[in-house]
């Protein structure tokens, strides 16, 4: 129920504001200057930002990491595809100081779900099928302790 509410709120805010949506605590703590700086980096890539999400490292040197999802390149069908601009900034006194682009990667969004970064190439049908399978919450195969240990030794 919470996930459905979260997606509904995300879609409502996205439609109402037509601007960046901040999806987590880190993104909510970005200043207007941070968002402006990240938006400038995105503009250089050619698309405006529609979703921001991030994290902060817990080990020195502390660093802020933000995924800036750009507006989709493709809206056809049930799968949207686009690029996510990955940026980071050093943390000084619990605040980011200067944002820089780390990478640009492809993402997909199936229906109204949250977008996810793609590693590899998948057809729209494969992505839809994979998401449908994940939604079934498949149980992992049963594994004995001996099999787990053998798996470790086999990898060495």
Number of C-alpha atoms within 10 A of each C-alpha: 5 7 9 11 10 14 14 14 12 19 15 12 15 16 11 9 9 10 13 19 21 20 15 12 11 16 22 13 12 19 12 9 9 18 17 12 15 25 20 15 21 23 13 9 13 11 18 20 25 17 21 24 19 21 15 17 12 9 7 8 10 17 20 24 22 24 23 28 28 26 19 21 12 11 12 9 9 13 20 19 22 20 23 27 24 22 21 22 20 20 17 12 8 11 16 19 14 15 18 14 14 13 11 17 15 19 19 22 21 17 12 14 17 14 18 14 16 16 9 6 9 12 9 17 11 11 18 16 12 12 13 11 11 9 9 8 8 8 6 6 6 6 8 9 8 9 11 11 10 12 11 10 9 8 6 6
